[in-house]
Amino acid sequence: MTRILFFMTGIFTLIMFSSCMSNKGLQDRAPAQFNEVYYTYDSNGIELNIPVRSIQNERISLDAVYFHGMKSNLEKSESQPNLYVANFRMGSKDMVMHEDPKEEYGNQPPQMPEESPFSIDKDEAILVFTQDDKIKYYKLTGIVEKE
């Protein structure tokens, strides 16, 4: 009898841990409907553009993204209301180098690498979003480079 009780307790514990672990994984369902996600290179680095077709603003907020070994916050574009943009600084070509360190004020260092919590390819990104006050992750795939 005690063996059966011990066995049932063990199964219950495993079920509880596996359900908690699944919440920290990648989400299967997208938090919004996206158009083609793309990136461009500019003088400071990479700009990742995530066009959103529809999103439930009251329940979901798009917070950050992991892309090309870096992490950046997402900001809503001022000119296009359904576009979220992440900027990854790779170093500016126009850095001021001077013998007086005060003259170098304003130089921005390149962004430090930050490893993604999940394995991703070059054409993928991990979207960090909040849904109902819970942080979740979604893998964006098929990201293309535009000029």
Secondary structure, 3 states (H helix, E strand, C coil): CHHHHHHHHHHHHHHHHHHHHHHCCECCCCCEEECCCEEEECCCEEEEEEEEEEECCCCEEEEEEEECCEEEECEECCCCCCEEEEEEECCCCCCCCCCCHHHHCCCCCCCCCCCCCCCCCCCCEEEEEEECCEEEEEEECCCEECC
